[in-house]
């Protein structure tokens, strides 16, 4: 059964610590995306990758880093440089080159205190 | 500058009646539009989409209308059901953006029994 999995669902960290959120997909899509949702707001794009070993900054990339070593995996690291890291993080995947809906994971809620 | 706007943060509708959710956009390069439904602490799920070559797309109880000259689209849900209560996001992408979606801020729909 194909899908996209994010883990963990809830994550708690102390301020100043880096934390890595996992995203894995077995839909065989080339593109993967990280979005952030804040209360009462829409989804904002952090980073995206359309091919292995390549990724691009989205609208709010500062304080985040990613890697794309495998087609199936696109982990996001929230660094201590991110000023407001507490948020709901969503990973998505989809094809490249033609219009098609993105498939989203169920998200990771990160709380930094 | 928000390129996709949903000006109504919330909407309350009686069960069985029509729900109309609205979305406006400013980027004339957008040519593929989608609606996603989201429950709390879950990822968005794709609902319906429309290409700019059409002005209407229907799928069961859900119909999306696109008015390109007004840069406006709307989602109609008829009849509304309590299970439709969720946050609805409008999203758009240009033809050459590889499905990189720009989202509106969302509208919370409450369908009262």
Interface residues (C-beta under 8 A of the other chain):
Chain A: X6 X9 X31 X33 X35 X40 X41 X42 X43 X44 X45 X48 X50 X58 X88 X90 X92 X94 X95 X96 X97 X99 X100 X101 X102 X103 X104 X105 X106 X107 X109
Chain B: X4 X6 X9 X32 X34 X36 X41 X42 X43 X44 X45 X46 X49 X51 X89 X93 X95 X98 X99 X100 X101 X102 X103 X104 X105 X106
